[in-house]
Amino acid sequence: MGKPVVAIVGRPNVGKSTLFNKLAGKRIAIVEDTPGVTRDRIYAQAEWLRHNFTIIDTGGIEPTNEDIIMVQMRRQANIAIETADVIIFIVDGKAGLHPADYEVAQMLRKSGKQIVLVVNKIDRRELEDNAFEFYNLGIGNPITISATQGLGLGDMLDEVVAHFDEIVSEDEDEEYIKIAMVGKPNVGKSSLINKLLGENRNIVSNIPGTTRDAIDSKLETAEGKFILIDTAGLRRKSKIKEEIERYSVIRTLTAVERADICILMIDATEGLTDQDEKIIGYAHELNKAIMVIVNKWDLIEKDDKTMNEYKANISSGLKFMPYASFLFISALTGQRVNKVLSMANECYANYSKRISTGILNDVVSKAVLMNEPPIVALRRMKIFYVTQIGTKPPTFIFFVNDPALLHFSYERYLENKLRESFDFKGTGIKLIFRQRKEE
């Protein structure tokens, strides 16, 4: 399973974005004393007591008499609630209990999700008594904090992560290879899955945004056992009009996190876009196995050079991940669809590959002899030995005299040498440099 998702929910101007920025460790969301400033749904990764989780900052929930806005407000709240595993319900301790707080509390009670009630803006001891009135919400014991000053956050996070153990995980067989299909709307993700499944399991439509959630389908073939994860397409922010689609972004990212292989699907008639680069860039940062599938290849006029030229053009936009595997298909006609799972197997084999320490050190020693680390601040980094400490992705620790002497270009050189020697095509690999005193 992927990381737990924690949503910060509450009415406008109670300090949601301030708390989010504190948890994220950097200023990401706009913080301003004007209701409705947080229009985009912002996400970040956080860690507490060895628990890693995703946090979502949401716009304020405020009841209104205007029917259309009321519907949008409830839709936004419900999607946030559905997406999250744990909800931080934040209220304003200075302003006191507000009628809108009851509305939000009612939504949360119906969800059945784990809820942590947080009373914000309690920055002085004499304000702590203000928290007692929030017992009237019937949500549980309120925890007092000051997001601005960072007070009480430890107690709040202790309560949040305590709920992680109560979250029921899906029983995903370890034998199944999890494949997430990502890309813009209407590039053919659902069509490809349906072709692989041999049935119309997922709704296929040429209306962008049909797939709202990340949907899992299990598939067992001669190629192996797979879980195919169909995700909602990602559009430009200016084109995201429905609040429901903003949460689809979060669901796509969590699908990427729990996948072994991420397949970026590109429409051959449109080519690579900025949105494609961003979402697959996230998979690259997590060192996932990655495939790039160009769909609708049947619509392209071509000769014997077209495929190589097209691949070179896409590769130039994806320079940060030259290891990706490419496949050109037509989900509509079935052209090369039979190669998708076999290529996924190859990527997964490399994603799970383990190299013996002896052979690994021979390769690294030869690489150093051919090209020594550059001198940095009158010193040169020395590599004492290297060992693999994990798979999915293949992870290597280099024990060196001083990691600060590592130049990024030399790290790339070592990665390339490992790839040349051990065929890590189709997967990211992770290099860690750790100090060890010279004997």
N, C-alpha and C positions, 0 to 999 in steps of 0.2 A: 504494500500500500504506500501511497504518497504521504507527504507530511500532513499532520492535522492542520485544518484551516480555522483561524480565529477571526471573527468579524467584530468590528467595533461599531455598535449601533446606538442610536439615541436621537433626540430631537436636535434642531440646529443650535449651534453656539454653546454647546456644553463642554467642548474641549476634546472632541474626538480626534481631530487632526493633530493637536498638540500631543496627545497621548500616543498616537500612531508614530509620530516623529521620534518620540522618546524611545519607543520600543524598537524602531527600525535603526536607531543609532545615528540618524542623519536627517536633515530637513528635506523631506520629500513632498509632503502635502502642503498646500498653501494654508497659512494660518492667518485668519483675519476675523475681527469681531463683526462680521456681517453674515447673517444667515444665508446659506446656499452657496458659499464660496467653493466648497468641495463639490464640483460637478462631475469630475471623472472619478471612477473607482480606482483607488491606488492600492498597490500590493507591495509587500516587501517580506524578506525572510528575517526571522527572529530566533533567538536561542535563549533558553533558561533551564538551568539544572540538567544540562545535556539533552534537553528536548529541543528539537528543531521543528519550527512550524511556520506557516504562512499567515501573515496578518493582512486583513483588508480594511481600508478606511472607507467609510460610506458617507454619502450625503445625508443631511439631516432629515428625519422623518417628522412631519408636522401635519396634523389633521387640518382640513380646510373645508369650507362649505361648497367650494367649486367641485362639481362631480368629477370632471376629467382629471383634475389634479389629485383628487382623493384616490382615484383608481390608480394613477401612476405612483402615488406615494405607497399604496398598499402593495403594488406589484414589486416595487423596489425593495420594500422591507421583506416581502416573502422570499424573493430570490436570494437576498443576503442571508436570510435565516436558513433556507434550504441548502445553500452552498457551504455554510460553516459547520464545523463539528462542535465548537464552543463559541458562545456569544458573550462578549463583554457589553453589558447594557450600562451605558454611562449617563449619569444625571448630574445636574448642577446643584451643588451643595449650598452655594451662596444665594441663588435665586429661589431655592426651595422647590417643593413638589409642584409640578405643573400638570394641568389636565392632559396635555399631550403625552406625559409620561405614563399615564394610565392606559392610553391607547396602545402605546408601544408594548407595555407590559402584557396587555391582553394578547397581542400577536405572538409574543414570545412564549407565553404559557401554552398556547395551542400547538406550538412547534414540537414540543417534546424534547428539544435540544438542551444541552447543558448550558446554564446561564450563570454568569458572574455579575452581580450588581455592584457597580462602582460609583461612589459619590465623589465627584471631582471638585476642585477649587477649595479643598479644605487645607489651607496653607497656614492656619493658626490653630493652636490647641482649643481656643474658646469657640471655634466653629465646629468642633467635632460633634457636639450635641445636635447639630443640624441634621445629622445622618439618620436620627431615630425616626423622623417622619416618613422616611422612605420604606420602612417596614410595611407601610400601608399598601405598597404595590403588590405584596404577596409573592415576591420573586425569591426571597431568601435574605440572608444576612448581608447588609451593605458593607462594603470595604471602602474606607476613606482614603483618598489620595489627593495629591496636588501634581497634576501632569506637568505644569510649568516648572515647579521646583524639584520634581522627581521624588516626592515624598510618598511612601506607602506602596510603591510599585512592586517591591519584593513580595509583600504579602499578597498583592493582587495576582502576580504571576504564579506564586505557589498554588493558589486556588485554581488558576487556569490549567496548569499542567497536571494537577491532581485529577482532572477530568479526562485526560488523554487515555489513561488506563481503562476507563469505563467505556470508551468508544469501541463499538463492535467492529472489528475489521472484517473485510470480505475474505472469505475462504478461498484464496487464489492458490491453486496448486502450483508448487514451485516448478513443476515440469512444463508449465505453460510459458511460452515466450510472449511477453506483452508488447504489442505494437500500437503506437499512437499515430493516427493520421492527422496531420496538421496542414494548415494552409488557408488561403482566402476562401470566402464563400463561393460556391458554384464552380469549383475546380474538379469535382468528381470524386470526392472522398467517399461519400456514401455509395456511389455507383460502383466503385472498386470493391468495397467491402461486400456489397450484394453479389458481385460477380464471384468473389472468392467463396462466399457462403453458398452460392448456388441457389439463392432464394432472395426475394425482396424483403430482407429482414428490417432494413432501415428505410425510412421515407426518402424518396429521391424526388427532387423538384428543382426547377431552374429558378425558383425564387430564392435569392440569397437569404441565409439565416434560418433555413428550415430546421437544421440540427441545433437545438438550443443547448443541450447538455452533452457531456461526454458519455457516450453509450458503449457498453461492452458487449461483444459477441464472442462466444467461444467457438473454436473451430479445430477439429481433429482431422488430419489428412495423413497421407503417406509421408509428407514432408515433416510432420511433427504436430505438436499441440500448440495452439496460439490463442491469445486473447486479442481481438481486434478492437481498438478504442476509436470510435468515430467522434470527432470534436467539432464544435461550431467553428465556422470560419471567422477569421479576424479581419476587420476592415480598418480603414483609416479612422482616426478618432473623430474627424469632422463628419464622417458618415455614420457614426454610431448614434442613432437617435433614440433608440429604446433603451431604458435602463436595464432591461433584461439582458441585452447584448453585452453590457459592460461586465456582467458577472460571467458571461460565457468566456471572456478573456481569462478570468481566474480559473475557470474549470479547465480550459485548454492548458494552462500552465501546470495545474496540478496533475493533469493527464500526462504531460511530458515528464514530470518528476517521477511518476510511478512506472513509466514505460521502460522497457529494455531498449527498444528500437523506436526511433522517431522517423516517420516517413513524411518528408515535405513534398506535398503535391503541388505542381505548377501547371497552369493552363498553357499549353504550347502556343496558343494564339495570343497570349498576353505577355509571356516571359516572366522573368524574376522581378519582384517588386520590393519596396522597402519593408512592407509588412512581412513578406516571406523571410527576409534577412533577419528581422528582429525576433521572430518566433523560433526560427531554427538556431539563431544565435544563443537563445536561452538553453536549448538542448545541447549546444556545443559547450557552453559554460559548465554544464553538468556532466560533460564527457560521456554523453550517451552514444550508442551506436546510431548512425544516421544514414538514411537512404534518401536520394532525391529522385522522385518519379515525375517525369514530364508526361502529363496526360493529354488526350485529344490529339495525339500525334497523327491520327488519320486525317486531320483537317489541314495539315501542312503540306504545301507543294515542296517536293524534295528531290535531291539527286544523291549520288553516293557520298557527297561531302557534307550534306546538310546536318546530319546528326552530330558529327565531330565539331562542326562550326557552332552549332547550338550549345553543345556541352561546354565548349571553350568559353562561350559568352556567359553562360551561367556561372562557370567556375571562377571567372574574373570578379563576379559579384560576391562570391563566397570564398574569397582567398583565405579567410580565417579557418576554413575547414577543408583543406585539399584532400582529405582522406575519404570523403563521402563517396558512397557508391551510387551510380547513375543507372536509370532504366527508363526507356521511352515506351509508352504503352497507349492503348486506347481502351478505356474501361467500357466504352459503348460497344465496340466490335469484338473485344476480347483479345486484341493483339498484344502478345507478350505478357498477358496477365498471369499465365502459368509460370512465369519466371520470378514473380514477386516473392513468393514464399521461399523458394530455393535461395534467392539472394539474401533474404532476411535471415535464413539459417547460417549463411556464410558470415554475415555481419555479427550475428549472435555468437558464433564460434570464436571470432576474434575478440568480441566483447568479454568473453569468459575465459580467454586464453591465459595460461600460466607458464612462465618461463623459469627454468631451474637457475638457481643462484650462480652456479659455476659458469654456465654458458653466458649468462647475463653479464657477469663481470669480465669475461673474455672480450665480449663485444664492446663494452664501455672502455676497457683498457686500450683496445686498438683504436677506438675513436679518439681518445685523448692523445695517443701517440701521433696520430695523423694531424690533429689540430688541438693544441693546448688551449686551456681557458685564457682569455685575455687578462692582461694586468690591469687591476683596478685599484687606484689609490696606492700605487707602488707595491701591491701584493697580488699574488695569483691564487686563485682557488684551487685546492687540491681535492680530488675525489678519492676517498679511501676504499670504499666499496659500495655496491648497490644491491638491493634485494627487493623482490616483489612482495608486497604485503596484502594484496587483494585483487579481486577481479570484479567485473561489472561496475565500473570500468577497470581495466588493468592498471594497477597503482604501484608505483616504484618509489622507494626511498633511497636517495643518494646521501651518504654520510660524507660530509666535507669539513674542511677546516673552518670555513666561515661562509655561511649562506649569503651574507651581504656582498660578497665578491662575485656573485653570479650575475652575468650580463644576460639580458633577455634573449639576445641573439645566440648565445651559447646554449641556453636552455632549448631553444628551437633546434639547434644543431644536434643536440643529444636526442631529442625526440625524433628527429628525422632519421638518425642512425638506428634507433630502436625499430622504427617502422620499416626501414630497409631490410633489417636483419630478420624480423619476426612476423612480417605481414600483418599489420594491424589495420588493413584496409577496411573502411566502413565503421570504424569505432574511434571514439576519443580515448586517449590515455592520460593518466595523471602522474606528474612528476613532483615529488616532494624533496626538498633539500633541507637536511638537518645537520646541525653542528655536532661534531665529535672531536674531542681533543686528540691532537697528534701524539702518538706514543713515542 
